[in-house]
């Protein structure tokens, strides 16, 4: 019989006992708690971390910014109306304003309409030759060069005396180019189609007294006519009333975040209590409570917003912040209640909860030790998604005139005001709209990251 080759290769040392070694499985990852594990996954999500940094920066901008930028958001700078960021802020010193008597020497050449003096933000003086056969004149101002008699611009004045041939414009002048036109009128006061146009490049001027009153320089008494001074600095420009955009964005952020954070805290808390009670109790009471939640979902938000404004006596042009809060809290909790109820129903059937019941755990212990901790992830994610929704709702209601009303600043009301000057001064709309977009996007991305980080199933996939 042939010998087995494996047995033939064995040696006596192969039959010696093995050296002592641990039978415990080797650790492949350090022991970490649920929250430590979630924080680690959140840190790995770059979009969520960047969003978290943006939100922290937004809070600093809102609450610490006004301590640094001490400009009253309601203060008007009438010399810098609708000024964009980085615009020229120079002003030339001139003598105090004096009323013009209408005298001016005509320029050389065949000129029918001319500027009697150099145009500035104090006044623009127009002088023209008397038109033969005219029964009157009408003065127009335009920011664009007119192409015909139908595009002369804004009518400033109608003169019925054909011998009166001068006009001084002091109406809301800005340092820009204007086109002034004098149109001839017939005996019926109608335009004949004859007109003359002159271009006025208006420069920004200021008097020594105004410089001293605004404290623009340390020694205003040394200034002479023709000197230049720098007006107040507005990093993001001014709005149509000359108010600082940066200060108003900070003030608007306080209102928007007040509504965006306070309302979700209340309706999410109510939704958690309602949904947890419904899911934990179960049975017919659960069905009854969920049908009531379905009824609340069907209620129209705008209709209740109008009703609450009537109930709280909010008239036209008044801010409806409190009715907005009440409407958000009363009508926005069912979504949270449904999520929490579903989570509670799932946790209630888990084996560790049944084991705790068999060991004699009380209802309070089950709620405090198992139910609430295991629903915190859902609650946090719901809260992060509810905040941008509330901010957007406030902006929408303020935009349509049902939320925060001027002069109170909010991002939505600023967008409403900026829409009127969108074509000529787009910065008045772009900045508040950008703040709304960035804030909503940051909260949404953070909520998305939290949802992935707090999902316990993700832990098993690592």
Legacy VTK file of the C-alpha trace (Angstrom):
# vtk DataFile Version 3.0
C-alpha trace
ASCII
DATASET POLYDATA
POINTS 462 float
0.000 0.000 0.000
1.356 3.413 -1.013
1.842 5.978 1.834
-0.099 9.279 1.882
2.289 12.062 0.673
0.833 14.657 3.078
1.271 12.419 6.132
4.747 11.615 4.996
5.590 15.419 5.030
4.367 16.067 8.612
6.945 16.767 11.246
6.793 16.378 15.048
6.594 20.147 15.491
3.281 20.163 13.627
1.698 18.319 16.599
2.785 20.876 19.223
0.012 23.046 20.832
-0.465 26.540 19.429
0.738 29.551 21.371
-1.910 31.516 23.290
-3.749 34.182 21.274
-6.889 36.230 21.710
-10.091 34.813 20.315
-11.725 38.324 20.133
-12.214 39.673 16.606
-9.783 42.368 15.577
-11.143 45.925 15.604
-11.436 47.342 12.119
-12.629 50.856 13.182
-12.629 52.831 16.432
-15.721 52.744 18.616
-17.747 55.894 18.100
-21.168 57.069 19.223
-24.022 57.723 16.830
-23.491 61.507 16.892
-19.723 61.218 16.481
-20.289 59.007 13.490
-22.837 61.448 12.025
-20.470 64.397 12.519
-17.726 62.485 10.754
-19.978 61.835 7.757
-21.122 65.451 7.739
-17.513 66.697 7.711
-16.842 64.501 4.700
-19.650 66.268 2.815
-17.957 69.396 1.438
-21.167 71.004 0.209
-22.751 70.687 3.647
-19.673 72.082 5.387
-19.492 75.043 2.988
-23.217 75.641 3.560
-22.678 75.497 7.315
-19.908 78.090 6.961
-22.212 80.323 4.885
-24.928 80.100 7.545
-22.449 80.980 10.295
-21.232 83.910 8.175
-24.825 84.984 7.638
-25.460 85.017 11.389
-22.298 87.082 11.911
-23.419 89.449 9.137
-26.833 89.808 10.743
-26.003 90.215 14.414
-22.376 91.430 14.547
-22.394 93.408 11.286
-24.507 96.304 12.662
-21.967 96.708 15.491
-19.265 97.316 12.876
-21.223 99.153 10.155
-22.996 101.771 12.286
-25.169 103.321 9.590
-28.855 103.942 10.190
-30.761 101.871 7.572
-33.449 104.585 7.432
-31.004 107.504 6.985
-31.304 109.149 3.571
-28.338 110.505 1.644
-30.152 112.736 -0.824
-26.945 113.501 -2.736
-26.438 109.814 -3.520
-29.742 108.377 -4.651
-29.660 105.028 -6.447
-25.870 105.025 -6.488
-24.335 101.694 -7.408
-21.304 100.092 -5.739
-18.048 101.720 -6.710
-19.715 104.784 -8.247
-18.000 108.151 -8.323
-18.537 109.888 -4.965
-16.738 113.140 -5.698
-18.551 116.444 -5.213
-17.377 119.937 -6.145
-17.659 122.805 -3.713
-19.913 125.620 -4.979
-21.450 128.758 -3.553
-24.861 128.486 -1.864
-27.799 128.401 -4.262
-29.258 131.656 -5.545
-32.397 132.048 -7.623
-31.651 132.766 -11.287
-33.253 135.906 -12.766
-33.430 134.513 -16.306
-30.779 136.685 -17.906
-28.223 135.085 -20.198
-26.301 136.128 -23.261
-27.075 133.985 -26.310
-24.167 131.953 -27.618
-22.605 132.610 -30.951
-24.100 130.931 -33.964
-27.570 129.782 -34.872
-28.514 128.248 -31.553
-32.139 128.369 -30.377
-31.781 126.580 -27.002
-28.788 126.725 -24.647
-27.703 126.245 -21.027
-27.411 129.548 -19.214
-24.891 128.143 -16.716
-22.960 124.957 -16.080
-25.496 122.314 -15.025
-25.108 120.788 -11.560
-27.224 119.008 -8.999
-28.458 122.332 -7.642
-30.127 123.460 -10.867
-30.136 123.368 -14.652
-30.888 126.705 -16.343
-32.423 126.772 -19.826
-32.689 129.751 -22.123
-34.132 129.809 -25.648
-34.971 132.233 -28.399
-38.576 133.286 -28.752
-40.156 131.166 -31.471
-42.091 133.246 -34.019
-45.772 132.365 -34.006
-45.607 130.252 -30.844
-48.428 130.675 -28.291
-46.539 128.840 -25.554
-43.896 126.299 -24.725
-43.597 122.987 -22.964
-40.360 121.895 -21.274
-39.397 118.213 -21.380
-36.612 116.231 -19.718
-35.384 112.845 -20.824
-32.536 110.511 -19.900
-32.325 109.316 -23.481
-31.856 111.404 -26.584
-35.283 112.003 -28.183
-35.779 110.777 -31.711
-38.966 112.690 -32.531
-41.677 114.875 -30.976
-43.311 111.827 -29.356
-40.190 110.814 -27.380
-39.307 114.096 -25.662
-39.601 112.551 -22.201
-41.063 113.862 -18.946
-43.039 117.135 -19.304
-41.799 119.491 -16.609
-43.703 122.705 -17.288
-46.176 124.311 -19.696
-45.589 128.024 -20.371
-48.548 129.941 -21.799
-46.656 133.226 -22.171
-44.762 133.151 -25.516
-42.431 135.933 -24.331
-41.210 133.944 -21.309
-38.132 132.147 -22.622
-36.240 130.688 -19.657
-36.651 127.871 -17.138
-34.689 126.659 -14.137
-34.972 122.938 -13.333
-34.408 121.902 -9.704
-36.447 118.695 -9.735
-34.558 115.709 -8.252
-31.365 116.188 -10.238
-28.718 113.445 -10.286
-25.159 113.566 -11.609
-25.917 112.144 -15.039
-26.749 113.281 -18.563
-30.168 114.775 -19.311
-31.736 115.854 -22.593
-33.902 118.975 -22.281
-36.372 119.858 -25.027
-38.470 122.979 -25.614
-41.545 122.248 -27.740
-43.719 124.866 -29.405
-47.476 125.051 -28.559
-50.270 126.486 -30.720
-53.232 128.591 -29.576
-55.020 125.425 -28.360
-52.090 124.422 -26.174
-51.196 121.508 -28.410
-47.754 120.558 -29.681
-46.989 121.791 -33.164
-44.113 119.350 -33.688
-41.364 121.994 -33.557
-38.862 121.522 -30.764
-35.213 122.032 -29.847
-33.068 119.802 -27.609
-29.953 120.513 -25.572
-27.734 118.095 -23.610
-26.926 118.768 -19.943
-24.117 116.823 -18.246
-25.001 117.394 -14.611
-22.144 117.382 -12.108
-22.479 116.678 -8.387
-21.913 119.769 -6.225
-22.110 120.547 -2.548
-21.806 123.643 -0.393
-19.435 124.221 2.487
-22.341 124.334 4.930
-23.532 120.903 3.753
-20.009 119.516 4.103
-19.858 120.789 7.670
-23.341 119.488 8.502
-22.481 115.994 7.263
-19.035 116.041 8.840
-17.377 114.960 5.601
-14.021 116.653 6.300
-12.260 117.697 9.467
-11.729 121.366 8.483
-14.591 122.487 6.207
-13.754 126.172 6.681
-10.625 125.720 4.547
-12.627 124.604 1.480
-12.963 126.924 -1.491
-15.307 126.813 -4.533
-13.899 124.342 -7.029
-12.399 121.997 -4.413
-13.427 118.345 -4.396
-14.654 116.332 -1.413
-15.593 112.680 -1.061
-19.170 111.967 0.024
-20.168 109.223 2.455
-19.110 105.719 1.450
-21.769 103.135 0.631
-20.069 99.794 -0.182
-23.171 98.289 -1.809
-24.638 101.556 -3.035
-27.900 103.239 -2.104
-31.541 102.661 -2.965
-34.045 104.950 -4.634
-34.362 107.016 -1.440
-30.626 107.305 -0.826
-30.545 104.722 1.990
-27.469 102.568 2.485
-27.985 99.132 0.938
-25.550 97.337 3.255
-27.255 98.663 6.393
-30.679 97.782 4.996
-29.522 94.256 4.099
-28.402 93.783 7.700
-31.695 95.132 9.012
-33.619 93.021 6.525
-31.674 89.928 7.547
-32.824 90.384 11.144
-36.472 90.448 10.062
-36.126 87.598 7.576
-34.176 85.365 9.967
-36.507 86.251 12.851
-39.427 84.893 10.858
-37.366 82.161 9.198
-36.058 80.752 12.481
-38.819 81.487 14.988
-41.750 80.165 12.959
-40.083 76.769 12.149
-39.085 76.327 15.800
-42.711 76.616 16.863
-44.423 74.601 14.148
-41.748 71.884 14.116
-42.007 71.558 17.915
-45.790 71.310 17.699
-45.538 68.837 14.831
-43.124 66.662 16.825
-45.428 66.552 19.847
-48.501 65.932 17.709
-46.910 63.252 15.523
-45.210 61.491 18.439
-48.446 61.360 20.409
-50.373 60.051 17.431
-47.806 57.389 16.570
-47.213 56.263 20.129
-50.874 56.009 21.109
-52.030 54.437 17.839
-55.489 53.028 17.220
-58.540 55.172 16.511
-57.038 58.227 18.130
-54.124 57.977 15.701
-56.488 57.864 12.725
-58.542 60.763 14.054
-55.466 62.928 14.644
-54.062 62.198 11.190
-57.362 63.047 9.495
-57.289 66.410 11.273
-53.718 66.929 9.991
-54.975 66.191 6.466
-57.692 68.807 6.967
-55.128 71.437 8.003
-53.007 70.651 4.926
-56.004 71.410 2.704
-56.441 74.935 4.142
-55.280 77.718 1.748
-52.393 79.680 3.227
-53.018 82.999 1.476
-56.687 83.013 2.500
-55.763 82.526 6.153
-53.059 85.153 5.826
-55.690 87.669 4.700
-58.073 86.594 7.461
-55.389 86.965 10.135
-54.518 90.435 8.865
-58.169 91.407 9.226
-58.413 89.827 12.692
-55.247 91.569 13.942
-56.283 94.889 12.397
-53.407 95.163 9.902
-54.302 97.879 7.424
-52.890 98.653 3.973
-49.230 99.677 4.113
-48.677 98.154 7.596
-46.313 95.290 8.323
-48.033 91.951 8.918
-45.205 90.163 10.711
-47.322 88.784 13.562
-50.160 87.481 11.322
-47.500 85.887 9.133
-45.990 84.090 12.132
-49.381 82.866 13.297
-50.328 81.628 9.828
-47.016 79.790 9.414
-47.267 78.102 12.816
-50.906 77.066 12.464
-50.705 75.763 8.899
-47.177 74.350 8.559
-46.946 71.679 11.291
-48.679 68.682 9.565
-45.621 67.741 7.453
-43.458 67.418 10.557
-46.196 65.502 12.388
-46.413 62.943 9.582
-42.657 62.366 9.486
-42.362 61.963 13.255
-45.417 59.696 13.437
-43.934 57.382 10.801
-40.664 57.298 12.663
-42.388 56.522 15.963
-44.436 53.708 14.401
-41.239 52.163 13.071
-39.312 52.500 16.327
-42.216 51.155 18.365
-41.933 47.786 16.622
-38.167 47.466 17.005
-36.840 44.480 18.978
-34.959 46.566 21.502
-38.154 48.431 22.399
-40.007 45.126 22.886
-37.136 43.881 25.011
-37.292 47.025 27.132
-41.026 46.484 27.632
-40.451 42.878 28.718
-37.863 44.070 31.222
-40.470 46.391 32.737
-39.518 49.757 31.190
-42.085 52.487 31.795
-43.748 54.573 29.080
-41.702 57.629 30.066
-38.491 55.601 29.832
-39.412 54.313 26.402
-40.220 57.826 25.161
-37.186 59.544 26.674
-34.643 56.770 26.102
-35.707 55.282 22.773
-38.352 57.318 20.924
-37.090 60.890 21.128
-33.345 60.177 20.585
-34.081 58.078 17.525
-36.266 60.779 15.969
-33.831 63.668 16.515
-32.279 63.072 13.114
-35.625 63.461 11.366
-36.436 66.516 13.471
-33.135 68.241 12.669
-33.456 67.546 8.963
-37.064 68.791 8.976
-35.984 71.946 10.781
-33.212 72.723 8.302
-35.631 72.348 5.398
-38.346 74.376 7.177
-36.105 77.415 7.722
-35.533 78.230 4.018
-39.205 77.549 3.318
-40.219 80.109 5.953
-37.671 82.655 4.658
-38.945 82.214 1.136
-42.548 82.536 2.314
-41.727 85.798 4.095
-39.958 87.115 0.996
-42.883 86.138 -1.215
-45.500 87.718 1.063
-43.432 90.903 1.421
-42.926 90.986 -2.341
-46.671 90.945 -2.996
-47.289 93.497 -0.227
-48.785 91.202 2.430
-45.735 90.802 4.675
-43.238 93.376 5.845
-44.175 96.818 4.537
-41.796 99.748 3.898
-40.011 101.511 5.514
-39.284 98.373 7.576
-36.574 96.498 5.733
-36.753 92.833 4.856
-35.226 91.040 1.911
-38.641 90.493 0.356
-39.732 94.132 0.706
-36.348 95.265 -0.675
-36.907 93.063 -3.725
-40.335 94.628 -4.116
-38.795 98.111 -4.065
-35.872 97.101 -6.301
-38.227 95.749 -8.948
-39.358 99.308 -9.729
-35.814 100.381 -10.653
-34.620 97.055 -12.024
-33.737 98.380 -15.484
-31.953 101.564 -14.414
-30.415 100.524 -11.072
-30.269 96.705 -10.963
-28.150 96.575 -7.792
-31.250 97.480 -5.722
-32.829 94.151 -6.745
-29.739 91.979 -7.179
-28.378 92.250 -3.623
-31.533 91.287 -1.651
-32.420 88.609 -4.211
-28.899 87.180 -3.929
-29.150 87.116 -0.123
-32.425 85.185 -0.320
-31.032 82.733 -2.863
-27.778 82.117 -0.978
-29.538 81.641 2.355
-32.172 79.272 1.001
-29.561 77.276 -0.944
-27.245 77.022 2.099
-30.010 75.732 4.375
-31.181 73.258 1.729
-27.685 71.862 1.141
-27.058 71.643 4.888
-30.343 69.825 5.360
-29.428 67.442 2.554
-26.079 66.765 4.206
-27.681 66.234 7.599
-30.126 63.780 6.098
-27.256 61.668 4.768
-25.169 62.066 7.921
-27.948 61.131 10.339
-29.127 58.122 8.347
-28.122 55.112 10.447
-28.092 52.876 7.368
-25.153 54.853 6.002
-23.102 53.608 8.939
-23.408 50.014 7.792
-22.227 50.829 4.302
-18.856 52.158 5.471
LINES 1 463
462 0 1 2 3 4 5 6 7 8 9 10 11 12 13 14 15 16 17 18 19 20 21 22 23 24 25 26 27 28 29 30 31 32 33 34 35 36 37 38 39 40 41 42 43 44 45 46 47 48 49 50 51 52 53 54 55 56 57 58 59 60 61 62 63 64 65 66 67 68 69 70 71 72 73 74 75 76 77 78 79 80 81 82 83 84 85 86 87 88 89 90 91 92 93 94 95 96 97 98 99 100 101 102 103 104 105 106 107 108 109 110 111 112 113 114 115 116 117 118 119 120 121 122 123 124 125 126 127 128 129 130 131 132 133 134 135 136 137 138 139 140 141 142 143 144 145 146 147 148 149 150 151 152 153 154 155 156 157 158 159 160 161 162 163 164 165 166 167 168 169 170 171 172 173 174 175 176 177 178 179 180 181 182 183 184 185 186 187 188 189 190 191 192 193 194 195 196 197 198 199 200 201 202 203 204 205 206 207 208 209 210 211 212 213 214 215 216 217 218 219 220 221 222 223 224 225 226 227 228 229 230 231 232 233 234 235 236 237 238 239 240 241 242 243 244 245 246 247 248 249 250 251 252 253 254 255 256 257 258 259 260 261 262 263 264 265 266 267 268 269 270 271 272 273 274 275 276 277 278 279 280 281 282 283 284 285 286 287 288 289 290 291 292 293 294 295 296 297 298 299 300 301 302 303 304 305 306 307 308 309 310 311 312 313 314 315 316 317 318 319 320 321 322 323 324 325 326 327 328 329 330 331 332 333 334 335 336 337 338 339 340 341 342 343 344 345 346 347 348 349 350 351 352 353 354 355 356 357 358 359 360 361 362 363 364 365 366 367 368 369 370 371 372 373 374 375 376 377 378 379 380 381 382 383 384 385 386 387 388 389 390 391 392 393 394 395 396 397 398 399 400 401 402 403 404 405 406 407 408 409 410 411 412 413 414 415 416 417 418 419 420 421 422 423 424 425 426 427 428 429 430 431 432 433 434 435 436 437 438 439 440 441 442 443 444 445 446 447 448 449 450 451 452 453 454 455 456 457 458 459 460 461
